[in-house]
Amino acid sequence: MKWPYNTKYPSVDDLRTKAKKRIPKFAFEYLDGGCNEDVNLHRNRSDIQKIELKPHYLSTHTGSDMKTELFGITYDAPFGIAPVGLQGLMWPNSPEILAKAALEHNIPFILSTVSTSSIERISEITEGNAWFQLYHPTEDRLRNDIISRAASASCPVLVLLCDVPTFGFRPRDIRNGLAMPPKMSFRNILQILSTPNWALQTLLQGQPNFETLKPYMPKNMDLSALGQFMNQTFSGRLNEEKIAPIREMWKGKIVLKGVASEEDTEKAIELGLDGIIVSNHGGRQLDAGQSTIKPLYTIAEKYGSKITVMMDSGIRSGPDIARTMACGAKFTFMGRSFMYGVSALGKEGGDHTISLIKTQLQQVMEQICCEKVSGFPDHLINSKV
């Protein structure tokens, strides 16, 4: 049998192990870590893994189809690539690698405002199919300009991030002096020297930067002042007054990402938004919060007929996607899995990871006799975690 991926790395854990050896420690810890004591990071994973599915072995089965319609577009699988900040720091050119793989596999790619490729470049690669996630600017002028650029780039979906009213307290990043560029302490220099392939690729691709934000940065700005610029330029705290004018100006679909409660879901519906992504930022913001799968079931059951309910955070594999969709999600997104893949395998990492997860999900569907992804809830045994 010919597998559609590199059989040396048949799991996301294998990719994570390879990535850890291949990129500097400060970059890996930024990707891999949560906040505070990592309690919610681990809770995300353990709670999803408690979900059990029921197989129907003696039922008539004509095959399983992963194709999923979302906002009028039919995707080849019910998962996409979540927005990740500082992608080019973890592996040079990774946003472009993942965007290209997403296009080839016909799944959505979401570009973060604070990724290392521009809206225009990713739109070109994805032929206008990339979604864009907005960190809310403090100034209306800047907000309007970024949204106008996303519209001109034909982004079909605008994602509003609501779970970063403050930056998460992340001890590893503080110790590592993580910034753009990373602080060149003696320890960080040694880490770079220990990963020569990463260093060479970074040299060839050029120093990573926040490409979407370049037009708004002062000319010749010392990059050591970038943190202060970000704090002054963006306010992550959203409310109804900030969302309403965006809904008015944006003609495409709008999704609110970071929803973790029924109250915020109701507000999203009242504001006329098209979807929500139940998320806790990968466990990177509120260590004392719930895992994502806990509120998902109730939110999907209560509001799924009124707004499209999706989920990210804690999802790593095909079985995780199946568990999440059985609990009511209409679509799923993953960030770390794909970044492990591209950090481990470079330009082959996007294709490999998507192919691997598709294979895993197909196997689960065949095993439990689920013909369409909409049928996953029929196989749910338990929903309480």
Helices and strands as residue ranges (DSSP letters): H 12-22, H 25-32, H 39-49, E 68-70, E 73-75, E 79-81, H 87-90, H 94-105, E 110-112, H 119-126, E 131-134, H 140-152, E 157-161, H 171-176, H 186-193, H 196-205, G 211-216, G 223-225, H 226-233, H 240-249, E 253-259, H 262-270, E 275-278, G 281-283, H 293-303, E 308-311, H 318-326, E 331-334, H 336-345, G 346-348, H 349-368, G 373-379
